[in-house]
Amino acid sequence: MDSPYIKHLAVLACCIFTVVVTQQVSAGTDTIGKWQRHVISLHNNSYDGNPFELPLGATFTHVESGSTIVLPGYYSGGDTWKIGFMPNEEGEWTYVTFSDDPDLDGMRGSINCIGSDLAGMLKADPDHPRKWKFTDSGYVVPIALRVEFFSEPGTLEQFITTTDFLQTHNMHLLETRLLEETGQFAGRHDFIFDGDWRDHQFDLVVWDRMEARMSALTERGLGAHIMFYSDASGKPSWSGYSETEQLVIRYVIARLASYPVVIFNSGIDIAEYRDQSWVDWFGEQIRKLDPYDHPVSSRYGGGSGDLVMSGQTFDSRGAQLATISEMTHFFETSDVPVSMDDAWGENRVSHPLKNFLPEDIRRAFWNAVLAGGLGGLIRGADGYFHISDLPDDLESEQWLKLINPFIISKLGDTFGAMVPESSLVSNGYCLADPQRIRILCYIVGRNDKWDSGGGGAVTIKLSGAKGWFEANWFDTRTGSEQAAGRFEGGGDHHLKPPSRDDWVLLLSKIANMAESAQPFSGSGFQ
């Protein structure tokens, strides 16, 4: 069954010009930066139905290009409905609202979009669709932490401290679940609705808090991985395809689609209470409602079963003990970016299978880099990190903060074309672009949790490469570099790492022999 909002879209194309001509124009033009969220407020004190169920939306048109963005709106309390909009092009935008309620229908206005310093959306790169990239910035390996910031109480000041910590250490996402089995937060697990879910009254205190926290993340170039459902008591009480479920999906998109860094996911262990057709349907609903095409998937593998979403725009993996070779297989067999979404728990002693040391977390993310550029998730001792305790509880941040600055400063745009190339190295793993501009090697150390390794010498096989290369050892523990010499293509070269720990070796093709290496700095990048 289509939601009322979806049905309204089919009619919109036929009536939009009539609406524009017959309805009033709002005064003034608001100015907003590109990728920033702008909220339009509409008021009506005469509506007597359930305000959360009232279909409402707006069509935004970029005047110069003619491109359109159609967004659902939402009830926000106090006889007020809102529509969140995020301009993705600079210039003038006009909008017109549509609703079954005549007092909210046909309202018009304009918005002027100017440039901003935001990096844009985090999604698949159109030119290299298996790579994660910010639309207006560079490639990244997304680093996410599970923090139940949708449901956990706490002040905005406490949350801002956490977001500042993430920004300082070059991380990108917080994963949160809209339904979760942990009941210690106010003794409840259903934070979507206020009271009985059958009444369809969303908990506005929780959702308004969510928006404030999302705004704090956006200001710092960060965002959220939104898991809808979970297992056990995190299982939804409503049935699949139901009116309630359609309303929940619409409300989530209406509230969150106008933030740039958002990833949507049906949740974990879906196979316990939904089937393949539902997973496909869920993804279709998100894509219909979300004009920005935020990444959407449904986690599979491990306890989540094997329900792979048709049309998914990222690949959400539940593998917990994947080696580099297995992650490389995930990368090579996917046509969208991959995220390891249930892989690594730091000091999670209560769950031995998912319990790793901080050093293991460091190695896991370098594994993700060498496997092609996968994202990954870190879970805390309770399965998540608490908002106020995260800066003290996370111990691997000292190493994680080095990963994405390395990608930005040492690999740059070349990273988009770099894929696993096992034939180029012995006793290690390798990533390279077809032109061999950059060759990145990872030497597995003696304490690696997933892959057998003991450091030792490595052979770089350059028989198929031409020109000269400058080689540098990168210390994943300190961020320091050691020169490893210059080598000519056309043959093999044997190198010994500085120690038997894990090391990264970068070979960069020299444009001319007078070119000198630039030192790496882990500061100043996000």
C-alpha positions, 0 to 999 in steps of 0.5 A: 500500500502506498503512503498518502505522501507517495500517492500525492506525488503522482498527482503533483506533476499535473497540478503544480502550475495551477497551485503556483498561480492561485496561492499566495507568495510568502514575503522575503527571500531567505539565504542559506549556505549550500548543504545547510538545512533550512526549515520552512514553518507553516501554521494552521490552528483549524486542523482537527485530525491527527496532525502527524497523519496529514500529508504535507510536502513541498517542491523546490525548484532551482531557478537557473537549472530547473532541477527539482527536489520534492520533500515530505513535511512533518508535524512539529507541535503547536499547530505548526508543520515544518519542511526541512530543505537542503540546497545542493546547488547555489543560486535561487530556489523557489518552493510551493507546498502541497497538502490535503489541508487547504490552509497548508497547500500552495504556500510559496516562497524563495530561498537564496543558496550561497557557498559554504565550507561544508563538504557535502554528502557522504555517498558513493563517488559517481566516477568510482562507485565503490568508493566513499566520498564527500560530494564537494570534497575528498575520498574517505574511509568512514569511521563510525561509532555506535552511540544511541544518541536518538534515545539516550538523554543528555544535554546538548552541551554534553553532545557537542563535547562528543561531536568536537571529539569526533571532529578532532580525531577525523571520524565521521558518523554516529550510529543510532537505532530508533528502536533498541532493546536496551531499556535503561534510557527512561525504562523504555525502548520505543522512542519513536512514539509517545504513548501507545504506538497505535495512536500515532503520536510521535514523541516530539521531545525526542525528535526535537532533541534528535534534530538539535544533535543532528545540527551539531553534527552537521556544523562539524561536517559529521553525520549519522547512520540511522538503524530503524530496527533491532532484534529482541525488544528492538523489534517493531510492534507494528507489522511490515507494510502497515500504515504505521510502518509507512508513517514511521518511514515518512516521518524519519525521512521528513525529519532527517533527509535535509541533513547532508551526512545521513545513512539509512539502514533497515536495521540488524537481524531483520531476518528474524521478523521480516522477509526478502520482499520486505527488505526490498520494499523498505529500500524502495520507500526510502528512495521514493521519499528521499530526493537526495539519494542518501545511502540506504541498505539493510545489514546482512551477514552473521546474525542478520541473515542473508537478506540483501536489499535490491537496489541498495546504494551501499553494502552493509556487512555484518561479518565480525571476524573478516580478514583482509582477503574477505573484506577485499572480496566484499569490495570486489564483488560489490558495485556500491561502497561497503561498510563493516557494520557489526565488526569491531567492539573496543574492550567489549569483554561481555561479548568475547566474539566482538571484543578487541583491543584498541590496537586491533581497532587500529589494524582493522581500519588499515585492513579496511583501507587496503581492502579497497576503502571500506567503512567500519563501525566501533562498538563500546563496552556496553555495545555502544558508547555513552554520550558523556563518556565517549571521549574517555572510553574510546582508546583507539582514537589516537591512531584512528585520527591518522587514517583519513588525513593519510588518504587525503594528503598522500593518496588524494584523488588517486585513491578513487581508482585504487583497487586491491592488487595482490600481484604487486607484493609478497608478504603483505597486501597492496592497493594501486591505481591502474596507472601505478601513480600510487602503490600502497602496501600493508605489512601485517604485524605479528599481533594481528587479530585477523590475518597471520603475519609477523612483519618481515621483509617484503618484495615489491614487484614492479616488473609491469611498472615504468618510471621511478618511485619514491618509497616511504614507510608510514608508522601507523602508531605514530604517524611518522615517516621513514624514507625507504629509497627510490626505485625504478620500475621494471623489476622486483625490490626487497625491503625490510620494515623498521620493525615487526609490527604493522607498517604501511609502505607508500610508493609514489611515482616521481614526475621528475627526479628533482621532485622531493617528498613532502612530509606527512602531517596528521593535523589539519584534516577531517 
